[in-house]
Amino acid sequence: MKNMDHQLRLFLVIAKFHSLSTAAEALDLTQSSLSKQLSTLESYVGQPLFERHGRGVTLSDAGQRLLNAARPAYESIDNCITQMREQQGITEGTLRVATIHTLSYYFLSDVMAKFMGQRPKVNMTLLGRSSPEVVDLVETGKADVGFVYDTAVASDGVDITPLFDEHMCLVVHENSKFAAFDEVSLIEHEVPLIVCPQHYALRRMLTAQIPHVKVAAEVDTVDAMLKLASVTAGQCVLPDLMPTKLLQDYHLKRVKIVKPALCRRIVAITQHGRVQSPLLSLLLDIAQRLSGPVSEQAAAWPR
């Protein structure tokens, strides 16, 4: 049958997600187009491969037999092709990187610059998202790698590579009353904060460790947070590794937080069980090597 290889590939994706709609989204196809391809394969096999129900699809006995035969075969083929490409030092391709917003200001930009310097022909896509969204993009295969806080990762669908610890500080406007402080306790002082939405990892950390977070405003990007702090003489909590020049441009400064100790670990995540391409392996290697200097810089900042 013509196009059987393509239809078997689609079948494997449907079996992975147990949902036509989710599989279609991951494949960037319409659900009707994917359903038509599946029907063609089922007609050729002569048996239904899935049982449809309200919550999605489950494999039929015939579908399970086909999955048991097809999945190892295609995994073997994919692994062989990956190894051959790696032996030839592939320098072209596409890499999709998902990251929490703060890391794009001081860590990921260095990682990307180093990588692109070595692989200038690679098409890089950078996706700035909240922590849960980064995990979802990697878990569903819509991003090749994600950079996120370890506390946001509660999924068996991703593998974790620890990188470095990130400490938080209070970022205040020069005219804020807290600008005169060398250090501050967010437990003893009621500090009005510009915060990110509740589903963000940083917001959850603040809520968990500070009894009463006084919210002055809520915004969903670091840019908006910095701009609002600048025009309102307000305060926000951000990594102490945010570039000094960036803060100065907004007339902002850092103040050390003594209570509570706000610290979180940055990790790289990849889809569990997925064979890493040479490009992805190189990016992860660069990220791990650059995490050392970042840790040293963080240790040098007064605490």
Buried (B, 14 or more C-beta within 10 A) or exposed (E): EEEEEEBBBBBBBBBBBBBBBBBBBBBEBEBEEBBEBBEBBBEEBEEBBBEEEEEBBEBBEBBEBBBEEBBEEBEEEEEEEBEEBBEEEBEEBEBBBBBBBBBBBBBBEBBBEBBEEEBEEBEBEBBBBBBBBBBBBBBBBBBBBBBBBBBBBEBEBBBBBEBBBBBBBBBBBEEBEBBEBEEBEBBEEEBBBBBBEEEBBBBBBBEEBBEEBEEBBBBEEBEBBBBBBBEBBBBBBBBBBBEEEEBEEBBBBBBBBBBBEBBBBBBBBBBEEBEBBBBBBBBBEBBBEBBEEBBEEBEEEEB
